[in-house]
Amino acid sequence: MMQLDSDGILGYGAVGRQIARVVKALGMDIHACNLHPRLTPESRVDETYTPAGLGDPEGAFPSKWFSAENTEGLHEFLGSGLDLLVITIPLTERSRGIISRRELALLAKNKAFVSNIGRGEVVVTDDLIDALEEGTIRGAALDVTDPEPLPDGHRLWSTKNLFISPHVSGNSYSYARRVFEVLRYNLIRMSEGKELTNKVDKSKGY
């Protein structure tokens, strides 16, 4: 039976925080890592819209925080004894190919399991395949791939210890209702002259 004690979440935004809530209930230790530093308790608060009882708005669940602003910070995070790595970061010029052979090698100590539900191009596909085939990591689950859609005959289809789903991890019966909840919430904020939430920041790329 696979023992999972420590979960590293690369991309501690709304999605990452909900994952943290689930694995925290399973007794896992959570390590959070963002592309931008969150050095103070105030900076770890999530300002986006969060339905009641979901996520981690206060940033209270992680026992350790890291920043992937530079390679050293990313490697410190990956080398922190992870049993599970969940990737949720968006695709930007900084994050493209951010998980390659060097990074996967840092997961070898615990033979971590890797799950990517962010964007396929964040992970170098050939390096991930090699890490799986060589036993560097325990296994992987990909809801996103590079390329996407994944063509017939691609190496990923025949790679061992790999689960692939067709970019559906965000699907739920509640999705449409929550979209309208965010719209309603922002319309109220607009009528009160307050700043809107869940905005795209073009300077960050997401």
N, C-alpha and C positions, 0 to 999 in steps of 0.2 A: 504494500500500500504506500502511495506517495505521501510523504510528510511535508506539509507546507506550513512554515512558521513565519516567514517574512515576505511581505508583498511590496515590491517597488512599483510605484505608479509614476510613469514618465508623462507628465501633463496633468497637473492637479487642478483642473478646471471643473466645470459642472459634471462632466461625465466621470472624470477621475474621482471626484468626491463621492459620487453615488457608489462607485466600485468600492471605495474605502469603507463606506457604511456596511456593505454586504460582507466584506472579508473581515472587518472588525468584529462582526457578530460571530464569525467563525473562530475568533481568538487569534487572528494573525496580527503581527507587528507591521505597521505601515511606514514606509519610507516614501516621502513625496519629493518630486523633482520637477521644476518648471524651467522653461527657457529663460525666464527672467527671475532674478533673486527675490525671495520673500524673507527678508532678514528680521522683520519685527512682527509681533502678534497682530498688529493693525494691518500690515500688508498681506497677511494670510487670510483675511476675511474675504469671502466671495461676495462681490457686489451684484452679481447677476441674479435674475429671478430664480428662486428655488421653491418648489412646492413644499408645503408644510410636511415635516417628517421625513424629508429626503435629503440626500447629500450630506455635506459637512460645511455649512455656511461659515462657521467660526474658524475652520481650519484646526479643529481640536484633536482630530484622530491621529495624525502622523506623530511618531515618536522622534523622527529625524526629518530635516528639510535640506534639500540640496538644490543647486542651480546648474543647469546645463548651458549657462551663458558662455562658458569656455570648456575646452576639452578636459581640463583638470577636474572641474566640478562634476562633469558627466561621469568621468571614470571613478571618482570617489563614490558616487551614487551606485554605479554598477558593481563596484567592488565591496559594497557594504553588507554582503552576506545574504543576497536575495535568493529565495526559493521560487519566486514567481515575479516576472516582469510584465506589467501591463502597459502598453503604449497607446496613449490617447492624444498625443500632441498633433497640432495641425501641420500642414505642409507649408514651410517657408523656405527661403534660401538657406537659413541657418539649420533647419531641421532636415533638409534633403540629404539622405544617406547618412544620417547621424549615427545609426546603428550599423556598423560594418564588422569586419573580421576582428579588429582589435577590441571592439566593445563586447562582442559576443564571447570572446576569450575570457573576459573578466567575470563572466557568469559560470565559468567551468567549475569553480570550487564546489558549489552546491548543485551543479548541473541543473540550473534554473529552467523552468518552463516559461516560454515567451508567448505572449498574446498581443497581437496588433489589431486594434480596432480604430486606429487613427487614420493614417493614410499609407498606402503601400510603399510609396517612394521614400518614406522615412527610413526604411530598412533596405539594405543592399541585398537583393534577392539571392544572388549566387553565394554570397557569404553566409546567409542564413541556411541555405541548402547544405553547404559544406559543414556547417556547425552541427546540423542534424545528422548528417550521414557519418560524421566522425565521432559523434557522441559527446561533443563539447557541451551541448545543452540537452536536457531531458526530452523535450518535445516542443511543439509550437501549435498555436491556433491562430489562423489568419482570417479575419473578416474582410480584409483589404489586401490587395496584392499589387505588385509591379511586375509585368503590366496588368492592367485591369480594363476590360474583362480578361481573364486568363485563357489563352488560346489552347486548343487541343494539342496534345503532345508536349506541352511545357514541362520542364523538369520538376516543377512543384507537384504536379499530379502524381508522380511516382516516388516522391520523397517519403522516407519512413518517418514515423512518429509525428505526423502532421495532419491537423484538421483544417479544412478550408470551408468557409461559408460565404455566400454571395453578397457581401456588404449589406447585411440586414440586422446587425447588432443593435441599431437604434430603433428598430421597428417595435411598436407596442400598441395595444388597444387604446392606450391613453394619449398617444402622440398628438392626434388632431385636437383633442380637448385642451392639452397643455399649450399648444401653439396659440389657441384663442385666449387662454389664460394670460399668456405673456402679452398679447395684443391689448387685452382689456387693462392689464396692469400698467402698460405704457401709456394708454389713452388717459387713464386717471392721472398719471404723473404729468403728462403734457398739460392737462387742464389745470393742474396745480402749479404749473411753471417750474416743475422739477426736471432734472436731467433724466433722459431715457436710459433704460438698462438693456443689456444684451446687444450692444451696438458693435458693429464691425469697426475695428481700428485699422485703417489703411496703412498706417506707419508700421504696425506689427505684422500685417499680412493676414489677419484673421479677425 
